[in-house]
Amino acid sequence: MQTNLSESFSQDPNAEIVEGILRRCVHCGFCNATCPTYQLTGDELDGPRGRIYQMKQFFEGSPANAEMLKHLDRCLSCRSCETTCPSGVDYSHLFEIGRAAIEAELPRPAIDRIKRWLLTRFINSGWLFGLILKCGRLVSALLPASLSNAIPVRRTSVARPTSQHARRVLILSGCVQSVLSPNTNAAAVAVLDRFGITAVEIEARHCCGAVGLHTSQVEQGRQQARNLIDLWWPHIESGVEAVVITATGCGLTVSDYQALFLDDPEYCVKAKKVSQLTQDFSQLVSKELLEKEFSAKAAKRVAFHTPCTMQHGLGLTGIVESILTSVGYHLCRVDDAHLCCGSAGTYSLLEPVMSSKLRRNKQLALCVDAPEVIATANIGCQMQIANGSNIPVVHWVELLNEAIDIDQITN
């Protein structure tokens, strides 16, 4: 694609990056075929090609306008277009630069900025978030279905082991997963214990920075990332094997710390080390399973939803399905597995109409082969798909924990 950046943007530190990304795009439109929002609206401006065109216009001197920002806000940042693109266009990087530049020229209305500020503070509040959840459960019978369906069902707690091992890994508790689905990390810690690994989990809830980054509050997100790096650093220096993350949305953010802090002399080295150590839980489990032998006892039919952050962001496909199959589960067919469920971090709260349509489509796609349970690998997807679902939705690590017993595993 030919480019002619405006004189003003040519002075921007990101100008060379933007020009390089734009030049890779050949306007083939393959990306639209796998874009969830384009599939819903059929509007060219709601697809990657149209959004690239809008950003290109801005970079070349067209003034920012509300219509431009509306179509960018509708983007899920699912990266499905990147997986599809034959030219290797780094759409997500272009999108981050473009939206930030457009917002700098055309600030959001005050009510929108306040909404985003309150949303991030609420999600990161810890005690307040937990209190609202408890109150919601108490009065759920009195709430309209649109609210009561979104409240996760309380489930029997998974016991956490207390034994210590020579091998250690860090595990992220996260800001909402520990409240909405505490069994996820509890099951992960139990599985690691069976493999002879101690999981070191910082007890206080700490956001990886994703929420701030999703809501255009970049400096807040960067500061939360710095806080997390500081908390982890003593353990990293003492020799933990890995930073293991059970939520793929958080995992993608942490794996990008190196890029996030390239221009920060104080944190660039630490951020690079954290990114290098970061693994999705499935990556560690798949390696450990190769070195163990056990009898599988699970027999449930499972439909697995691969989060966008896992398949398009981290590039991990088929790994969880292989693990679940190896311990005896029957994996059900899922239609349009590449499409987003509509959660996308804070998207479900900021774009509820589009999100609800995507959720319904995903629920139908997951149920075509009559599963007994639906599993996924990200807390946002888990809550999104469970909303109104008649089939239980869990993190896949809970299924793994149920399938293997300590006396089944041998070296």
N, C-alpha and C positions, 0 to 999 in steps of 0.2 A: 504494500500500500504506500503510495506517495504521501509525504507529509510536508507541511510548511508551517512549522510552529510559529506562533506570534512572537514578536520581538520581546514582549514582556515575559512570556513563559520561557523563552529561550534562555533567560537568566536564572531560571529556577534550578536548584540542585538536582531535581529529578528529570530535567529535560532530556538528557541523553538516554536515560532508561526508558522514558515514555516513547521517544522516537524509535528506539530499537524494538520495542514491543509492537508498536503500530505497524512498522515496516514488515513484520512477520505475517500479519493478517492478510489473507488473499480474498476475503469476502466470499468464501465458498458457501457459507451458511450451514455446514454440517453441525455446528454448535447448536443451532436452533432446534434441530431434530431431537436433541437430548436435554433441552432446557425446560425445567418444570414450569416456569412462569409463562414461557412462550406457548407451551402446550395448553395452558389454561386460557390465555387471552387471545392467542393468535395475532397479537400485535407485534410487529417487527421491533418496536422500541422496547418491548418487554423481553427481548432475546439478547444474547451476547453480541451478535453482530450489530444490532441497533444501538445497544448501549455503547459499544466501541465507537460507532459513528457519532453519537452524541458527544462523547468525551473528546473525540478527535476535533469536532467543531469548536469545542471550548478551548482546547489547546492551541487551535489555530486562530483564535481571536474572537469567536462568537461570545456574546455575554451569557453568563449563567442565568438560568431561569427556573421557575418553580416546576415546570413540566419536565425539564431535564432531571431535576432532583427526584421527582416522583418516580420516574422509571428506574433510576439507580437504587432508590430505596426498596423497590420491589424485588431487587436481586437478592437471592438467598445466599450468595457466596458459597454455593455448594460445590463449585469447581467441576461439575459434570462436563461443562464445555471444554475444560482443559484436557480431560481424559479423551474426549472425542476429537479434538482439533488435530488435523494432520500436519499443521505447520508449527506446532509447539508454542502457540501464543500464551504468554503468561498473563492471562486475563485477570486473575485475582490481584496481582501486584498492580496492574494498570488501574483496576477498579479502586483500590485503596488510595492511590495517588490522585486519581480523578475526583473521587467523591470529596476528599479532603480539600482539594484546590477549589472545587465548586462551592463548597460550604464556606470557605474563607472569603470568597467574593460575594456570595449570597447567603448570609447567616440565616439559620433556621428561625422561624417565629419563636418568640419567647416561650409560648406555651409548649412548643415542641421540645425546646431545650430543657425546660423544667421537667417535662415528662421523662425524658431520657435520664436526667440527673437523679430524679426520684427512683426510677426503675433500678438503676445500678446500685444506689445506696440500699434499697430494700433487699435486693438479691444478695448483696454482700453483708447485710446486717447481722447475720447469724442468729442472735437471740430473737430479734423481731420476726424474722422469717419463720423461725421455728414456732414462735408463739401464734402467729397467724395461722399456720398449718394446724396446730392443735385445736384452736378455736373453730376453724373450718370443719374439722372432723366432728366436733361436738354438735354443730348445728347443720351438718350436711343435709339432713332430712328436710330441713326448712328452706334450703337454697334451691334456686332454679337449676334444672338439669345442666345447663351450660357451665355452671360453676361447680356443682357437686360432682359431676363426671371428671373434673380436672383434679380433684383431690385424691391423692394416692391412698389405696387401702392399707391399713396397718397390717403388717405381716409378722409371723413368729420370728423372733430374732435369731440370727445365726451366732452360735457360740464362737468366741475368739480364743485361740490358743494362747497360752502364757509361756510356753517353752522358748528358749533362746538357742540360736545356732551361730556357728562361726560365719556362715555366709549371710550377708545383709544387703537389703535393697531399701531405697526410699520409696514410699507410696504416697501419692497425693490424696488428701482428704477432699479437697475442693470446697466450694462455697455453698452449693445446694445439694449435691449428691448425698452428703453425710446426713442431711435432714430428710430429703425426699425418699432416699433408698439406702439406708444405713447397712442393709444386708449385702450390698455390692462389695464394699471393701472388706466387710467381715468375712465373706466367703472367699475373697481373694487372699486375705491373710491366712485363712485356714488351709487353702490349697498350697500356698507357699510353704507353710509349716510342714505339710506332708512331703514336700520336696526338700526339706532340710534347710529352708531359707527363712530368716527373720525379716519381717516387714517393719521398717521404722516409719511410723506415721506421726507427723506433727499434729497434736491433738486439736489445736485451735483451727477453725475453718479459715482457709486462705484461698482467695481467688487467684487463678493463674494470670489474670489480666484480660481474659477473653471478653468479659462483659463490657468493660470500658472500651476495648478496641472495636467491638461490634456496634457501639452506640456513639461513635465519633468522639469519644472522650479518651483520646490516645494517651495523653500524659498520665491520666489516672491508671490506665491499663499498664503503662510502663512502670509506674511506681509500685503497683501491686506485684508485678513481675520481679522488681528489685527486692521487695520485701521477702518474696518466696525464695529467691536465690540466696539471700542473706541467711534465712532460716536453714536452708539445706547445706550451705557451704561447709560448716564444721563436719557434717556427716560425710560429705564428698571427700574432704581432706583426710578423713579417717579411713577411707577405703571402701565405701559401699560399691557394690557391683553395678548397680543401675538405678535410674529413676523410673519407676514403674507406674503407669497411669492407666486406670480402668475406664476413664471417660475419654473417648477418642477426640472430642472437641477440645478438651484441655490438653490432650496429648499433642495435637497439631499445633496448638499455641505454644506450648513449651518447646517443642522441637524447632520452632521458629525464633526462639530467643536469640540465637546467634545473629540472625538478620535484623531483629528488632533493636539490638544494641551495638550494631556495627559502628555507630558514630558516638558511642559512649566510652571514653577511655577508661573509666572506672569499672565498668561492668562487662566490656566486650570479651575479655578473656574468660571470666566466670560464666557468662552466658553461653559461650561456645562450648565449654566443658559440660554444662548442664544439657545442652542440646545433644551433644555426643553420647551422653549417658542415657538419654530418654528412650524408653521402649514402651510400646503398647503391651498390655498384659498378655495378649495372645502371642506376641513374639517370644516372650520368656517361657510361657507355658509350652509352646510347640517344641522348643529346644529341650526342655526338661522331660517332656513325654517321650522323646526319642531315646532317652537314657534310662527310662523306667519300664517295668513290666507290671501290668495289673489286669485283672479280669473286669470287663465292663458289665454293668448291670442295668443301665438305663434302657428304656424301650419307648419313650414318649415320641410322639410326632411333633417336630419343632419347625416352625417357620422362622428363619433368621433374617432380620433386616440389617443390612450392612450400612452403617451411617455414611453420609457423604464425606465427613472428615476422615473416615477410615479408608474408603475405596478411592476417592478422588484426591483427598488431601495427603494422607499418609501412604497411599498406593498399596494398601493391604487388601487383597481379595482372596476369598476362599480359605483363609487360614483358620477362622473360627469354625466354619463348616467342617473342616477336616478334623479339628479337635473334637467337636461334638459327635461326629460320626465314629471316631476312634473309641469313644467311651460308650457307644451303643445307641445313641439317639438316631432317629430316622429324620432326615432333613427333607422338608416339604418344598415343593416347587413354589416360587414367588414370581409373580409377573412384574415386569418393569422394575427390576431390582436396582437399576441405576438411578431411579428418580428419588428426589428428596421427599421426606415425610412432612415437611413444612415447619419443623421446629426451628432449625437454623439459629441456635442461640436465642437471642431476644426477638427474632423475627415473628414468632407466634404471638407476641404481645404487642409488637409495633405494627404488624400487618395481619390482623386477625382474620379478615375475610379471605385473603389468598391462602393463609395458613390452614384454615379449616377445610377448604376445598382439597388442598394437597393431603391433609390428614385422612380425609374420607377415602380418597383414591388409594392411598397407601394401605389403609386397613383392608379394603376390598382385595387389593393385590396380594396381601399376605395370607388371606383366608381361602384362596382358590383351591388349595389342596388339603383342606380340613385339618389344620394343625390343632394339637391339644394345648400348646403353649407357643407364645411368640417371644423370641429373644432378640436382643440387640446389644450394642456395645457403647452406648452413650446415654447419659441421664436425660438429656433433652429429648432425644428420640423415644426413650422409654416412656416418659410422661406424656408426650404427644400422642403416641400410638395407643397408650392405655386409656386415653380420654374417650369414653363412650364405647370401649371395646368389651365384648362379651367373653373374650378369650384372655386369660392372664398374660401379662407382659412383664418380663423380667430381664435382668442383665444375664448374659450367657454364662458368666462365671458362677452364678448361683446353680445353674444346671450342672456344671462341671463338679461343683462341690457336692451336689447330691449324688452324683454318679460314681464317685470314687471314695473308698474308705481307706483309712490309714493302714489297715492290715492287708490291703490288696496290693500295696506298692512295695516293690523290691528294687534294690539297686541292680 
